[in-house]
Amino acid sequence: MKILLVIDIQQRYMAHYDPDLLSCVNARIREAQAAGTSVFYARNIPRLESTENYDYAAELLIVSEHLYDKKSPSAFSNHAFCADLKKSDVTEIEMIGVDGNCCVKRTCLDAVAAGFEVTLNLSCIAARNEKIYIKTLAELAEKNITLLQGD
């Protein structure tokens, strides 16, 4: 089974990225939902301070109850997320979200290490440092992560 994983589309981060990113993410969520693909969400939360201001972006389309918090860059740091992947017989993960150089990258690498087939949908990914992002994409491609070019 394939899922769409939405990473860190949170209110506090969106000002750092192209304003069109959120509409691209929501369009991909709608497509996944129409195709019967389950949508999972992961958000970054702080280790010690309050989770206030770490909400999902207000305009983010939430279409499932698969909502996970993570205190480390990888969504695989959340045990409930890992258990739900196993329970749902997930074999393939398409990832979208931010930041391509950190949380998205780390989740991709952990997913491959765990035996999942991984696709990175580049039309719905953003990174704050483009020079590093180019190197990140090359590294991910070397790990057999499919880099899906957007429209």
N, C-alpha and C positions, 0 to 999 in steps of 0.2 A: 504494500500500500504506500502511496505517496502522500506527503503533507506539504503545505506551504507554511514556512516558519517566518514570522514577522519579528524582527529584532530591534529593540530600543527605539521605536517610533514614539518618543516621549516629548511632552510639552517643553521641557527644559532644554532639549537638544535641537529642536527643529529650526531655530533661528540661525543656526550655523550652516544650514544647507539650502540648496535651491528651493524656492517656494513651490515649485512644481513637483517636488519629490512626493509629497503627501498624496497628491491626486494620482500619481503613477502607482503608488502603493495601494491606494484604495481601488483603483481600476483592476490591479492584479488580484486583489482579494475577491472582488466581484467575479472575475473570470474563474478563479479557483472554486468559489462557492457554486457557480453555475455548472461547473464540470464535476461536482460532487467530491472535490478534494477538501479534506479537513484542513482548517486553518488553526495554527498554534501561534501564540504570542509569548514573547519573553521581554521582560523589561529589567533594566538595571536599577538596583536600589543600593543605597549606601550601607556600609558595614555597621556603622555605629549610630549615625544621626537618624533623625526622623525621616520617614519615607515621603513626607510632605514635599510637594514640588517634583515628584518623580512619576507623576501620573502619565498615562498614555496621552498622546496628543488628542486634544478635544475633538478634532475632526476625523480621527482614525476610525475606520469602519471595523467594529468588533462584531464578529459573526459566530463566535463560539465561546464556550466556557473554558477553553484550554488556555488559561492565563497563568504565566509562571514568572516568579521573581528570581533574580539571580544577583548574587553579591560578588561574583567573579565575571570576567569577560564572557566565558562560554556558557551557553544555555545548558550544557551538559553538567554544569556544577549543581543544578537543581535535581535532586533525586526523584521528585514527583514527575518532572518532565521525562526523565529517563524511563521511569516505570510506565508512564503512559505511552511512550513510543513502543515499548515492548508489548504492552497489553493490546495495543492497536495493530500489532504486526506491521509496523512501519519498516519499509526497506529503502525508501527514497525520500530525500528532503530537498525541497527547493527553498532557498533562503533569499529574503529581501530585508532591507533595513539599513541601519547605521551602526557604527562606523566601519567602513570596509577594511580599515587597517587595524582594528582592534576587536570588538565583540563579534562582528561578522566573521572575520578571519579566524579567530580562535574557535568559534562554534563550528565553522567548516572543517578545520583540522581535527577537532575532536570527533566530529561526525564520521569522517573518513576513518579515523583510528578505531571507531566503534563498529565499522563495517557497513555503514550506510553509503548509498549512492547519493552524491551531492551535486546539485545544480545551483549556481549563483546567477540570479537574474539581474544582469547589470543595469537594466533600465530602471530598477527599483532599489539600487544600492548607491550610497553616497559615502565619500570619505573627505575629511577635512584637509588632508595633505595629498595632493594629486601626485607629486613625485614619488612618494612612498607607496601610494596606491598602485602605481604602475608595477613596481617591484612586487607588491603583495599579490597582484593578479598573476604574475609569472610564477610565483611560488605556489599559489593554489593550483594553477594549471599543471605544474609538475607533480602534484599530489593526485592527479586524475579527477579533479573537480571540474565539472563542465561549466564553462563560462558562456552563458546564454546572452547573446547580444540583443539589446532592446530595439525598439522601433526607431 
